[in-house]
């Protein structure tokens, strides 16, 4: 991709309005040094010197939209607790519209604590409630999304499913019908614990193991090269036929991304990661970058290339991270 083309796509990001629907989380980093082994058990003792709060889950997708220059609206639920208020505060501080984030007094906000000794993550501790949210709350969120679509306030929607109870098949079906009628793109990052099988998606983005699970197929080991991974190609064909998305983008970890289109074409984009420190949130970055790129006028291949570069940047950072357009431009290897 030539620099002029990349700049043309990125220059459209600031005017694009992306709604993100899904499970909001608070990522908590307890950072310190491990200097000795506990006398109580063979584990390191970490003396915590800093505590950092970051947006996680679907909220990290929103933040990636913002750092890439787009506009983001949040649709979801928190608990009516200090962590929920922390998420609302962080959303507001980043300029993310959060009037459709509702507190549920019957649940706790999802919190993922990571204990860090320098750059090394020692353990992750999850606090969460995975029961479905109350029907009235889900209906309210659905109404809010449809209202924003009909007011022409959204260019694209991203559904992020972490199986924490926000999304349902009925919600997606209602929203997709209205979105497609109003030329609003819809992307879904699925979770294998609940099968939200919907048609007419713009983008379906599982990772390799999720793709095999969605197809109901045993997940074999990857081939040496994605281009020769016959099992992967077969699974992709099944998903395209069954789900009928415009694009199926499968994350392949160190092998990069595989893009399959409903016209039968397929493309394999090798990873751009130079150093991998932490893969937390890399999929969130891909979702934000691909959807923004499509909204900004990119075709599927261009969007996948941009997303691949974006993911290569964030995995070189510690913790749940984001990427900026400046980093993207610097990282890109332009065609001569």
Secondary structure, DSSP 8 states (H G I E B T S, - for coil): --HHHHHHHHTTGGG-EEEEEE-EEEEEEEEEEEEEE-SSSSSEEEEEEEEEEEEEEHHHHHHHHHHTT-EEEEEEEEESSHHHHHHHHHHHHTT-EEEEEEEETTS--EEEEEEEETTEEEEEEEE---S---HHHHHHHHHHHHHHHHTT--SEEEEE--SSS---HHHHHHHHHHHHHTT-EEEEE-BTTB----SS-SEE--BHHHHHHHTT-------SSGGG-HHHHHHHHHHHHHH--SEEEEE-GGG-EEEEETTS-EEEE----S--S--TTHHHHHHHHHHHHHHTT--HHHHHHHHHHHHHHHTTSSSS----HHHHHHH-----
